[in-house]
Amino acid sequence: MITQKAGKGDHLSLVSTRLAQDPDMNAEERYLLRNAGASIYGGGIESVSSSLSTFLLLISRYPEIQRQAQEQIDFVLGDSALPTLADRSRLPLVDAILKECLRMIPPAPLSGARVSNKDDVYEGYRLPKGSVVYINLYRIFHNPKLYKHPEVFNPLRFIDNPESEPDPFKLVFGFGKRICPGQCLSENTLFVVLAMCLAVLEMKCPKEDEQEGLPECTTGAFTQAGEFRCQFRCRNSKRKELIDELLGKGESEVKRMNERKNESIIKDKHDVLK
């Protein structure tokens, strides 16, 4: 179906666009392209949503950290511009907040499964060839030998003395040949979203919830912060107008793509009836 649409010029996705650019692609290449597109979507949705819920949970409960990050954004950008990826090097506290969110509640706490290719022994444990091995990132990130007061949300640990504690960016996306291929995309996406939230919103924990501890996380291949409440208030009307403008453009683009999709469906039905 995708190949047929690509041939008709209905390029509604990365996959169909790439197929149109190379119509002579063989079956194996089409298979790899399809899986690559599915991996970007499937792997990104869970991990990004997990990280965003963690951010909202933690930033709403640490107002002083939130205030410092917002002051940095206002100082760097003024009060009438939205942060972009180009501002990342100028907003180190936002970057540090992202690192600390990934450390506190890693989206994939056991990373990806590995299989040993030979017999091995690790700290007295025998691992026969073919053993399935998981890396417990959560325990690594909460090890007091690696991180000072690991139970405390403290992004400044990566600014005041960044070499003293491991950088979560170098761990949370995996290791070696099995490292997440979407690392750069995920990092950049999360940075922009976090920076946008901090630039436009004030995020607060309801007073009646302030004395409660952090909710327990869900378990599984991907982790989500447990249920919590967060209050939002617009802190900058000029930036809100820019956000509204971007949303309007996005909605127009979605509408245009849906119209093209519906036209393609009608064409397909018409071809079948012929």
C-alpha positions as CSV (number, residue, x, y, z in Angstrom):
1,M,0.0,0.0,0.0
2,I,2.8,2.5,1.0
3,T,4.7,1.5,-2.2
4,Q,1.6,2.1,-4.3
5,K,1.0,5.5,-2.7
6,A,4.6,6.5,-3.2
7,G,4.3,5.7,-6.9
8,K,1.3,8.0,-7.1
9,G,3.0,10.9,-5.4
10,D,1.1,10.8,-2.1
11,H,4.1,11.3,0.2
12,L,2.5,11.5,3.6
13,S,5.4,10.0,5.6
14,L,9.1,9.5,5.8
15,V,8.7,6.0,4.4
16,S,6.6,7.0,1.4
17,T,8.9,10.0,0.6
18,R,12.0,7.8,0.7
19,L,10.4,5.2,-1.5
20,A,9.5,7.9,-4.0
21,Q,13.1,9.0,-4.1
22,D,14.3,5.5,-4.9
23,P,11.6,3.5,-6.7
24,D,14.0,0.7,-7.6
25,M,14.5,-0.2,-3.9
26,N,14.6,-4.0,-3.5
27,A,12.4,-6.0,-1.1
28,E,15.1,-6.1,1.7
29,E,15.7,-2.4,1.6
30,R,11.9,-1.7,1.7
31,Y,11.7,-4.1,4.7
32,L,14.5,-2.2,6.5
33,L,13.1,1.2,5.7
34,R,9.6,0.2,7.0
35,N,11.1,-1.2,10.3
36,A,13.3,1.9,10.7
37,G,10.2,4.1,10.5
38,A,8.3,2.0,12.9
39,S,11.2,2.0,15.4
40,I,11.5,5.7,15.4
41,Y,7.8,6.0,16.2
42,G,7.5,3.0,18.6
43,G,10.7,3.7,20.5
44,G,10.2,7.4,20.7
45,I,6.6,7.6,21.9
46,E,7.1,5.6,25.2
47,S,10.5,7.0,26.1
48,V,9.6,10.7,25.4
49,S,6.2,10.6,27.2
50,S,7.9,8.9,30.2
51,S,10.5,11.6,30.4
52,L,8.0,14.4,30.0
53,S,5.8,13.1,32.8
54,T,8.9,12.8,35.0
55,F,9.8,16.4,34.2
56,L,6.4,17.7,35.1
57,L,6.3,15.7,38.3
58,L,9.8,16.9,39.5
59,I,9.8,20.5,38.3
60,S,6.4,21.2,40.0
61,R,7.8,19.9,43.3
62,Y,11.1,21.8,43.1
63,P,10.0,25.5,42.5
64,E,13.4,26.9,43.3
65,I,15.0,24.9,40.5
66,Q,12.2,25.9,38.2
67,R,12.7,29.6,39.1
68,Q,16.4,29.4,38.4
69,A,15.9,27.8,35.0
70,Q,13.2,30.4,34.0
71,E,15.5,33.2,35.0
72,Q,18.3,31.8,32.8
73,I,15.9,31.5,29.9
74,D,14.6,35.1,30.4
75,F,18.2,36.4,30.6
76,V,19.4,34.6,27.5
77,L,16.3,35.1,25.3
78,G,14.5,38.2,26.7
79,D,10.8,38.0,27.2
80,S,9.5,37.7,23.7
81,A,11.3,34.8,22.1
82,L,10.9,31.0,22.3
83,P,13.8,28.8,23.0
84,T,15.1,26.6,20.1
85,L,17.6,23.9,19.7
86,A,20.2,26.5,18.8
87,D,20.0,27.9,22.3
88,R,20.9,24.6,24.0
89,S,24.6,25.6,24.7
90,R,23.3,28.8,26.3
91,L,20.8,27.1,28.6
92,P,23.0,24.7,30.6
93,L,20.5,24.5,33.5
94,V,17.7,23.3,31.2
95,D,20.1,20.6,29.9
96,A,21.0,19.7,33.4
97,I,17.3,19.4,34.4
98,L,16.8,17.0,31.5
99,K,19.8,14.9,32.6
100,E,18.5,14.8,36.2
101,C,15.0,13.7,35.1
102,L,16.5,10.9,33.1
103,R,18.7,9.9,36.1
104,M,15.9,10.0,38.6
105,I,13.4,8.0,36.6
106,P,15.0,6.4,33.5
107,P,12.4,5.7,30.8
108,A,13.9,2.2,30.2
109,P,15.2,1.2,33.6
110,L,16.7,-2.2,32.4
111,S,18.0,-0.8,29.1
112,G,17.8,-3.4,26.3
113,A,18.4,-7.1,26.7
114,R,21.8,-8.5,25.7
115,V,22.9,-12.1,25.1
116,S,26.4,-13.3,26.2
117,N,28.4,-14.7,23.2
118,K,30.7,-16.7,25.5
119,D,30.9,-18.2,29.0
120,D,31.8,-15.5,31.5
121,V,32.0,-14.8,35.3
122,Y,30.9,-11.5,36.8
123,E,31.5,-10.8,40.5
124,G,31.3,-14.6,41.2
125,Y,28.2,-15.2,39.1
126,R,28.7,-17.6,36.2
127,L,27.1,-16.5,33.0
128,P,26.9,-19.4,30.4
129,K,27.1,-18.5,26.8
130,G,23.6,-17.5,25.6
131,S,22.5,-16.0,28.9
132,V,20.2,-13.0,28.7
133,V,21.7,-10.0,30.5
134,Y,20.0,-6.8,31.5
135,I,21.7,-3.6,32.7
136,N,19.9,-2.2,35.7
137,L,20.1,1.5,35.0
138,Y,17.9,2.4,37.9
139,R,20.3,0.9,40.4
140,I,23.2,2.6,38.7
141,F,21.6,6.0,38.7
142,H,20.6,5.6,42.4
143,N,24.0,4.2,43.6
144,P,25.3,6.6,46.4
145,K,28.8,5.6,45.4
146,L,28.2,7.3,42.0
147,Y,25.8,10.1,42.8
148,K,25.8,12.1,46.0
149,H,22.3,12.0,47.6
150,P,20.8,10.1,44.6
151,E,17.3,10.3,46.0
152,V,17.3,14.1,45.7
153,F,16.4,16.0,42.5
154,N,19.5,18.2,42.0
155,P,20.3,19.2,38.4
156,L,23.1,21.5,39.7
157,R,25.1,18.3,40.3
158,F,25.9,18.4,36.6
159,I,26.9,22.1,36.6
160,D,28.8,22.7,39.8
161,N,31.1,19.7,39.4
162,P,30.1,17.9,36.2
163,E,33.1,15.5,36.2
164,S,32.4,14.1,39.6
165,E,29.3,12.1,38.7
166,P,28.5,10.1,35.6
167,D,26.7,11.9,32.8
168,P,23.2,10.2,32.3
169,F,23.3,11.0,28.6
170,K,26.2,8.5,28.3
171,L,24.2,5.7,30.0
172,V,20.5,6.1,29.6
173,F,20.5,5.4,25.9
174,G,22.4,2.1,26.1
175,F,25.9,1.0,25.3
176,G,28.0,-0.3,22.4
177,K,26.4,-1.7,19.3
178,R,23.0,-1.8,21.0
179,I,22.9,1.9,21.8
180,C,19.7,3.6,20.9
181,P,19.9,5.0,17.3
182,G,17.4,7.7,18.2
183,Q,19.6,9.2,21.0
184,C,20.3,12.6,19.3
185,L,16.7,12.9,18.2
186,S,15.4,12.1,21.6
187,E,17.8,14.4,23.4
188,N,17.0,17.3,21.1
189,T,13.3,16.8,21.2
190,L,13.2,16.6,25.0
191,F,15.4,19.7,25.4
192,V,13.2,21.8,23.2
193,V,10.0,20.7,24.9
194,L,11.4,21.2,28.4
195,A,12.7,24.6,27.5
196,M,9.4,25.6,25.9
197,C,7.5,24.6,29.1
198,L,9.8,26.5,31.3
199,A,9.7,29.6,29.0
200,V,5.9,29.8,28.9
201,L,4.5,28.0,31.9
202,E,4.6,28.0,35.7
203,M,4.1,24.5,36.9
204,K,3.0,24.0,40.5
205,C,2.2,21.1,42.8
206,P,-1.2,21.6,44.5
207,K,-0.7,22.7,48.1
208,E,-2.6,19.7,49.4
209,D,-0.1,17.4,47.7
210,E,3.1,19.1,48.8
211,Q,3.6,16.9,51.8
212,E,3.2,13.7,49.9
213,G,6.3,11.9,48.6
214,L,6.9,11.1,44.9
215,P,4.3,8.5,43.6
216,E,5.6,5.0,42.8
217,C,6.4,4.5,39.1
218,T,4.8,2.0,36.9
219,T,6.9,-1.1,36.0
220,G,7.7,-2.8,32.7
221,A,10.0,-2.3,29.8
222,F,9.2,1.4,30.0
223,T,8.6,3.3,33.2
224,Q,6.1,6.1,33.8
225,A,5.8,8.3,36.8
226,G,2.8,7.3,39.0
227,E,-0.4,9.4,39.0
228,F,0.1,13.0,40.2
229,R,-1.4,16.4,39.9
230,C,0.2,19.5,38.4
231,Q,-1.2,23.0,38.0
232,F,-0.3,25.2,35.1
233,R,-0.3,29.0,34.7
234,C,0.9,31.1,31.8
235,R,3.9,33.2,32.9
236,N,4.5,35.1,29.7
237,S,1.8,36.4,27.4
238,K,4.1,37.3,24.5
239,R,5.5,33.7,24.4
240,K,2.0,32.3,24.6
241,E,1.1,34.2,21.5
242,L,4.1,32.6,19.7
243,I,3.0,29.2,20.9
244,D,-0.5,29.8,19.7
245,E,0.9,30.8,16.3
246,L,2.9,27.6,16.1
247,L,-0.1,25.5,17.2
248,G,-2.2,27.1,14.4
249,K,0.4,26.3,11.8
250,G,0.6,22.7,13.1
251,E,-3.2,22.2,13.0
252,S,-3.2,23.6,9.5
253,E,-0.5,21.1,8.4
254,V,-2.4,18.2,10.0
255,K,-5.6,19.3,8.3
256,R,-3.8,19.5,4.9
257,M,-2.2,16.0,5.4
258,N,-5.6,14.5,6.4
259,E,-7.2,16.0,3.3
260,R,-4.5,14.5,1.1
261,K,-4.9,11.2,2.9
262,N,-8.7,11.2,2.3
263,E,-8.1,12.1,-1.4
264,S,-5.8,9.1,-1.6
265,I,-8.4,6.8,0.0
266,I,-11.0,8.0,-2.5
267,K,-8.6,7.4,-5.4
268,D,-7.9,3.9,-4.1
269,K,-11.6,3.0,-3.9
270,H,-12.2,4.5,-7.3
271,D,-9.4,2.3,-8.8
272,V,-10.9,-0.8,-7.1
273,L,-14.3,-0.1,-8.5
274,K,-12.8,0.2,-12.0
